[in-house]
Amino acid sequence: MGRRPRLAVVWAAAVVGIGFVAAEAIVLSAPLRDYDEGVYWQSFRALARGEPLFSSIFAPTPPGFYYALLPFYWLAHSLTGLRIGVLVFGVIGLAATYVAGRLLAGEVAGLVAMALAATSPLYLQQSAILQADGPAVAMSVVAVSLALLAVRRDGRMRDALAAAAGLALAVSVGIKLLGALTAVPTVILLLRAPRGRSRLLLFTVIGGLLGSVGLLLPALGSPSSAFDDLVLSHLRAGQAAAGGPSTNLRLLLLNRELPLEALAVVGAFIAVLRRSRAVIPLLAWAGVSLAAVILYKPLFPHHLVMLTPPLALLAAVRIAPGPHPAPQKGREMGEWGRLLLAGLVMVTGIYIGVKDIRLALVPDPHGAETAAIAAASRPGEFWISDDPYAIAAADRDVPGPLVDTSYQRTGAGLLTVATLEAARERYRVRWVLIDSSRLDAVPGFRDWLNAHFQAVQTLGGGATIYRTTEF
């Protein structure tokens, strides 16, 4: 590819990135989009006031997620600031997808892979919502891209890139454990290097260990609590969850993700026919991610975003026109036909994304609760609630140990009346907001509530505010 066509592809990639950011900017200040946002928002509020992870703040997500986004909260002290941090990771992931596709199959493949990821409804959602999946997936693509760069360099730069790949992999795992799946394509890429494989692996391991040590420091201070939060809560919730692989498989076949999944299958089929070795790491990456999706319990739709990068790359590498010096007419027509197919997938993703944006811009369903909370209490007072978002939106706080009152935590037996009572006394909690049945899943909750609080205001939708006079 000549200089001008290459420059045109780079500019096209820049346009894709700008369009992606512009679309996400529309929903950065939108109201509640997920229960997890309220949990994480309260967690960052607790971190900002000096409470530590695990020993005080219940944290079912690895500490890297909080480290990565805390600077954005310090700058803005708002949910929008935290969402901007997630968006920054989303853009980094797109750039890394472009680099990986370009290194594997040329400039056009990089552009197609980036565009497929940018128009994936799940990737769009997870790049503008306060959850850990999007940033973890973005860093996993960075790790793969750095590994691809490392095998193409020499000398100290080669060692530095391998170490950086290991560090990026550690950061991905440190944000969410699903990042560990990226070790499979990373190791395959390094083992396929024409020379110096052992040295590449050594520096990758060194980078990974250095990153892991830094990210695990909070857990070392409270190993038992960290184990409960990070491991036991998920294991017990998975054991209690209904369904199995068949249920997960039905979730995998979401209508909104089917076009990309089908395109990736086409790409894989073409790769097998052509006996292409370039897609081996991508097939392995997609394979382990698919196995994780099928076996994981409980599985939620946002977990499926882990499939987006390998599917986008797998589709692009074998569907985009390759760097053939003089393509035959039949081959050229076939390549342009496959590009048209990829374009249709992108248009479908854009259409679904526009519908999602419209849904995200509806009035805040918790507006009444937020107004009532602000009117009833003073700044600095703590609340116990199963709606942490409404509490944070009113600029009020939830005790660190109670930021998460999800069914997953109660189902794992890690939220008890004793936990509630300890927090009530330590934080001198005067207010309770009940807006769902989450806290009712705690054995003895209603007896504890009636012993210390009385209902003072009933809100629309069944929400109730309770108050105590003990403090």
VEXFI-800352 format. One line per 2 residues: number of its first residue (from 1); their letters; for each residue x, y, z of C-alpha. Coordinates in steps of 0.2 Angstrom, whole numbers, m for minus. Each point is the difference from the previous one (the first is absolute). Layout:
BEGIN
NUM = a = X Y Z | ...
END
This chain:
BEGIN
1 = mg = 0 0 0 | 7 17 m5
3 = rr = 2 15 11 | m16 9 m5
5 = pr = m12 m15 2 | 9 m4 17
7 = la = m3 18 5 | m18 m1 m6
9 = vv = m3 m15 11 | 8 9 15
11 = wa = m12 14 m2 | m15 m11 m2
13 = aa = 5 m9 17 | 1 18 8
15 = vv = m17 3 m7 | m7 m16 8
17 = gi = 8 5 16 | m7 17 0
19 = gf = m18 m6 m4 | 2 m13 14
21 = va = 4 13 12 | m14 12 m6
23 = ae = m13 m14 2 | 6 m4 17
25 = ai = 0 18 6 | m18 1 m3
27 = vl = m4 m12 14 | 14 4 13
29 = sa = m12 10 10 | m15 m11 m2
31 = pl = m9 m6 15 | 2 m18 8
33 = rd = 4 m13 m13 | 5 m15 12
35 = yd = m1 m5 18 | 19 m2 0
37 = eg = 2 18 m4 | m7 5 17
39 = vy = 11 m13 9 | 15 6 m8
41 = wq = m4 18 2 | m2 m2 18
43 = sf = 16 m10 1 | 9 15 m8
45 = ra = m8 12 12 | 6 m12 15
47 = la = 18 0 m8 | 0 19 m1
49 = rg = m4 2 18 | 14 m12 5
51 = ep = m8 m17 2 | 11 m15 m5
53 = lf = m5 m14 m12 | m4 m16 7
55 = ss = 3 4 19 | m14 13 m1
57 = if = m8 1 m18 | m8 m16 m7
59 = ap = 9 m2 m16 | m5 m15 m11
61 = tp = 11 8 m15 | 19 m1 1
63 = pg = 9 16 6 | 7 5 m17
65 = fy = m18 6 m5 | 0 12 14
67 = ya = 18 6 m2 | m3 3 m19
69 = ll = m15 11 2 | 3 8 17
71 = pf = 10 15 m8 | m15 4 m11
73 = yw = m11 1 16 | 12 11 8
75 = la = 0 12 m15 | m19 0 m1
77 = hs = m8 m7 15 | m15 m7 m10
79 = lt = m7 m15 m9 | 4 9 m17
81 = gl = 18 2 5 | 1 m19 3
83 = ri = m9 m4 m16 | 13 11 m9
85 = gv = 13 m11 7 | m8 m15 m7
87 = lv = m2 8 m17 | 19 4 0
89 = fg = 3 m19 2 | m13 m3 m14
91 = vi = 10 11 m12 | 16 m8 5
93 = gl = m8 m17 m3 | m5 6 m18
95 = aa = 18 6 m3 | 7 m16 5
97 = ty = m12 m10 m11 | 5 10 m15
99 = va = 19 m3 4 | m3 m19 2
101 = gr = m10 m1 m16 | 13 10 m9
103 = ll = 14 m11 6 | m9 m16 m4
105 = ag = m7 4 m17 | 3 18 m6
107 = ev = m7 17 2 | m17 m4 m7
109 = ag = m2 m14 12 | 4 11 14
111 = lv = m13 13 m5 | m13 m13 m2
113 = am = 3 m8 17 | 0 16 8
115 = al = m16 5 m8 | m9 m16 4
117 = aa = 5 2 18 | m5 18 0
119 = ts = m18 m4 m6 | m2 m15 11
121 = pl = m15 4 11 | 8 m9 15
123 = yl = 16 9 m2 | m9 17 m2
125 = qq = m9 m3 16 | 15 m6 10
127 = sa = 10 15 m5 | m12 12 8
129 = il = m7 m8 15 | 9 m2 17
131 = qa = 4 m19 m1 | 17 m9 0
133 = dg = m3 m11 m15 | 4 14 m13
135 = pa = 16 6 7 | 6 m18 3
137 = va = m4 m5 m18 | 9 16 m6
139 = ms = 16 m5 9 | m1 m18 m6
141 = vv = 1 7 m18 | 15 11 5
143 = av = 9 m15 6 | m3 m10 m16
145 = sl = 6 15 m10 | 16 2 10
147 = al = 3 m18 m2 | m2 2 m19
149 = la = 12 15 0 | 13 m9 11
151 = vr = 2 m15 m12 | 4 13 m14
153 = rd = 13 10 9 | 18 m3 5
155 = gr = 12 4 15 | m6 10 15
157 = mr = m16 6 m8 | m5 m19 m2
159 = da = 3 m3 18 | m10 16 5
161 = la = m15 m4 m11 | 0 m18 7
163 = aa = 0 7 18 | m13 13 m4
165 = ag = m11 m14 m7 | 1 m10 16
167 = la = m3 16 10 | m16 4 m11
169 = la = m6 m18 3 | 2 2 19
171 = vs = m9 16 m1 | m14 m8 m10
173 = vg = m2 m14 13 | 2 13 14
175 = ik = m15 9 m7 | m11 m16 m2
177 = ll = 5 m18 1 | m6 m4 m18
179 = ga = 16 9 m6 | 9 m16 4
181 = lt = m7 m8 m15 | 11 11 m11
183 = av = 15 m9 7 | m4 m14 m13
185 = pt = 2 10 m16 | 14 10 7
187 = vi = 11 m15 4 | m5 m8 m17
189 = ll = 7 16 m9 | 16 0 10
191 = lr = 3 m19 m3 | m2 3 m19
193 = ap = 14 13 0 | 13 m5 m12
195 = rg = 14 2 13 | 3 4 18
197 = rs = m16 m8 7 | 7 m3 17
199 = rl = 6 17 2 | m17 7 m6
201 = ll = m9 m11 13 | 12 5 14
203 = ft = m3 19 m2 | m19 m3 m2
205 = vi = 0 m9 16 | 11 13 9
207 = gg = m12 14 m6 | m15 m10 6
209 = ll = 7 m4 17 | 5 19 2
211 = gs = m18 5 m4 | m8 m13 11
213 = vg = 10 5 15 | m5 18 m1
215 = ll = m18 m5 m3 | m1 m12 14
217 = lp = 6 11 14 | m18 4 7
219 = al = m4 m18 1 | 16 m4 9
221 = gs = m6 11 15 | m16 m10 1
223 = ps = 2 m17 m8 | m15 m8 8
225 = sa = m12 14 m5 | 8 1 m17
227 = fd = m3 m19 m3 | m18 2 6
229 = dl = m4 15 m12 | 10 m6 m15
231 = vl = m2 m18 0 | m13 m7 12
233 = sh = m13 12 m5 | 1 m6 m18
235 = lr = 2 m18 4 | m15 m1 11
237 = ag = m11 10 m11 | 5 m11 m15
239 = qa = m5 m16 10 | m17 8 5
241 = aa = m4 6 m17 | m12 m9 m11
243 = gg = 3 m6 m17 | 16 m6 m8
245 = ps = 9 m1 m17 | m16 m1 m10
247 = tn = m7 16 9 | 17 9 m3
249 = lr = m1 m5 m18 | m16 8 m3
251 = ll = 6 16 8 | 15 m1 m12
253 = ll = m11 0 m15 | m6 18 4
255 = nr = m9 7 m16 | 11 16 2
257 = el = 16 m10 m1 | m4 m13 m13
259 = pl = 6 10 m15 | 17 1 7
261 = ea = 0 m18 6 | m5 m5 m17
263 = la = 13 10 m9 | 13 m7 11
265 = vv = m6 m18 m4 | 2 5 m19
267 = ga = 18 6 3 | 4 m16 10
269 = fi = m7 m10 m14 | 11 9 m13
271 = av = 15 m1 11 | m2 m19 1
273 = lr = m2 m2 m19 | 16 10 m3
275 = rs = 9 m8 14 | 5 17 7
277 = ra = 11 m1 15 | m2 18 4
279 = vi = m17 m3 8 | 6 m14 12
281 = pl = 2 12 14 | m17 8 m3
283 = la = m9 m17 m2 | 8 m5 17
285 = wa = m5 17 8 | m18 m2 m7
287 = gv = m1 m18 6 | 5 3 18
289 = sl = m11 15 1 | m15 m10 m7
291 = aa = 4 m14 12 | 0 12 15
293 = vi = m16 8 m6 | m9 m17 m1
295 = ly = 7 m6 17 | m1 15 11
297 = kp = m13 2 13 | m9 12 2
299 = lf = 2 7 m17 | m7 17 m4
301 = ph = m1 8 m18 | 14 13 4
303 = hl = 12 m15 2 | m1 m4 m19
305 = vm = 10 16 m4 | 16 m11 3
307 = lt = m5 m8 m17 | 0 16 m10
309 = pp = 19 3 m3 | 4 m18 m6
311 = la = m16 m1 m11 | 4 17 m8
313 = ll = 18 m5 m3 | m5 m17 m6
315 = aa = m12 7 m12 | 11 14 m7
317 = vr = 16 m10 m2 | m8 m12 m12
319 = ia = m14 11 m8 | 9 16 m3
321 = pg = 11 0 m16 | 17 m6 3
323 = ph = 16 8 m7 | 0 m9 m16
325 = pa = 11 9 m13 | m11 m4 m15
327 = pq = m16 m8 5 | m10 m10 m13
329 = kg = m16 7 m5 | m11 m14 8
331 = re = 10 1 16 | m2 19 0
333 = mg = m18 m1 m2 | m2 m13 14
335 = ew = 10 12 12 | m11 15 m4
337 = gr = m15 m11 3 | 6 m5 17
339 = ll = 4 18 4 | m18 4 m5
341 = la = m6 m13 12 | 11 7 14
343 = gl = m7 17 m4 | m18 m7 2
345 = vm = 5 m6 18 | 7 17 4
347 = vt = m16 9 m6 | m11 m13 11
349 = gi = 11 4 15 | m2 19 m3
351 = yi = m19 m2 m1 | m1 m10 16
353 = gv = 12 13 8 | m11 14 m4
355 = kd = m15 m8 7 | 10 m4 16
357 = ir = 5 19 1 | m18 5 m1
359 = la = m5 m12 14 | 14 7 11
361 = lv = m6 17 m2 | m17 m3 9
363 = pd = m4 10 16 | 9 m7 16
365 = ph = m12 m14 7 | 7 4 17
367 = ga = m2 18 0 | m14 0 13
369 = et = 11 m10 12 | 15 11 m3
371 = aa = m10 16 4 | m7 m8 15
373 = ia = 16 m6 7 | 8 18 m2
375 = aa = m15 8 8 | 0 m12 15
377 = sr = 18 m1 5 | 15 12 2
379 = pg = 16 m2 m10 | 12 m12 9
381 = ef = m14 m11 6 | 1 m19 m4
383 = wi = m14 m10 m7 | m2 m19 m1
385 = sd = m9 m4 m17 | m2 m13 m14
387 = dp = 0 15 m12 | 18 7 2
389 = ya = m2 10 m16 | m14 11 7
391 = ia = 10 3 16 | 15 6 m10
393 = aa = m10 10 m12 | m7 10 15
395 = dr = 18 2 6 | m1 m11 15
397 = dv = 10 m15 5 | m2 m19 3
399 = pg = 12 m8 13 | 14 m8 m9
401 = pl = m4 m18 6 | m18 2 m7
403 = vd = 4 8 m17 | m6 m17 m8
405 = ts = m16 m8 6 | m3 m10 m16
407 = yq = m8 m17 m1 | 17 m7 m4
409 = rt = 7 5 17 | m15 m5 10
411 = ga = m1 m16 m9 | 18 m3 4
413 = gl = m4 3 19 | 12 14 1
415 = lt = m13 13 5 | m8 m3 17
417 = va = m10 9 13 | 16 1 10
419 = tl = 9 9 m15 | m15 12 0
421 = ea = 1 3 18 | 18 3 1
423 = ar = m1 13 m14 | m15 8 8
425 = er = 10 3 16 | 17 4 m7
427 = yr = m7 13 m13 | m14 6 12
429 = vr = m13 m4 m14 | m17 10 2
431 = wv = m8 m4 m16 | m5 m15 m11
433 = li = m7 m1 m17 | m8 m16 m6
435 = ds = m4 0 m19 | 1 m18 m5
437 = sr = 0 m18 8 | 19 m1 1
439 = ld = 1 3 19 | m14 m11 3
441 = av = 11 m14 m5 | 10 2 15
443 = pg = m7 m12 14 | m8 10 14
445 = fr = 1 17 m9 | m17 6 3
447 = dw = 1 m4 19 | 16 10 1
449 = ln = m8 14 m10 | m15 1 11
451 = ah = 10 0 16 | 10 15 m5
453 = fq = m9 10 m13 | m18 6 m4
455 = av = m7 4 m17 | m2 19 m2
457 = qt = m3 2 m19 | m7 m11 m14
459 = lg = 5 5 m18 | m6 m5 m17
461 = gg = 4 m18 m6 | 0 m7 17
463 = at = 15 8 7 | 0 4 19
465 = iy = 11 11 11 | 3 m5 18
467 = rt = 8 10 14 | 7 m3 17
469 = te = 1 11 15 | 14 m9 8
471 = f = 14 11 m6
END
